[in-house]
Amino acid sequence: MGKTTLAGQLNDVGLDFDIAVKQATVTQQRRPATAIDRDIEKPGVARANRAVSTDEPEGKKEYVGKFKDYSVMQQHILFWDRDNDGQIYPWDTYVGFRELGFNIFFSLLAVLVINLNFSYPTRLAHSWLPDPWFRVYVDSVHKAKHGSDSGTYDMEGRFTPQSFENIFSKYDMDRDGALSLKETFSMMAGHRCAADPFGWGAAFFEFGTTWLLVQRDGKIFKEDLRGVYDGSIFWRIRDARKTKAGWNQGFGLGGDGLFGATKVA
């Protein structure tokens, strides 16, 4: 039986502990997901190879089966490992972004952001010397985890359901299962760590790119974001762009505009 406390007034379910207090108003404004254990077993325990949600408590089984030997953070970048050699060259990054629908300018920007910044952290698992080709190494991508992120990936690249569900519990103000652009910026601001300009910039690039790829009706929907975390949506986008109908989400990716590229042949 829950206490009659401020926390109890704020929660949808009875709890025997407080999740909000008077002197920290931010705890009243951003409430963690408290009832997801009804759908997800032990949501606080990180999953090594599956991204799960209350809608997909086991993840996409076919996708999980295909990539079960890779962590979720590794799955997130496998789309860019063109020849499955465990190394992502700048050219691989460029080609992958072009296949997702981005134009030449944005794809080159992605190369600079990703390979220049994340090559050396992943290289450290192999050598102290920087990689002359600026490759990102798949086996050690967990070393590229940065501050000011959502915390959904743990430090070893696993997927933590509680942290993922907290994104929507705390920032989806209208409870429609999606983040508007304003809510997305609020979420990024809410996760900022002090004195972490690199993390701020990385988060902006990552969620900005996510917005350009998957937004529908001005919002990022929960299952689409889950697909970004495990990388499954990247394959869907590429396959959709090969069809006559194309990929009908995102912003400006259908033609030769500021972000868009021509359809994949």
Secondary structure, 3 states (H helix, E strand, C coil): CCCCCHHHHHCCCCCCCCCCECCEHHHHHCCCCCCHHHCCCCCCCCECCCCCCCCCCCCCHHHHHHCCCCCHHHHHHHHHCCCCCCEECHHHHHHHHHHHCECHHHHHHHHHHHHHHHHHHHHCCCCCCCCCCCCEEHHHHHHHCCCCCCCCECCCCCECHHHHHHHHHHHCCCCCCEEEHHHHHHHHHHCCCCCCHHHHHHHHHHHHHHHHHHCECCEEEHHHHHHHHCCHHHHHHHHHHCCCCCCCCCCCCCCCCCCECCCCC
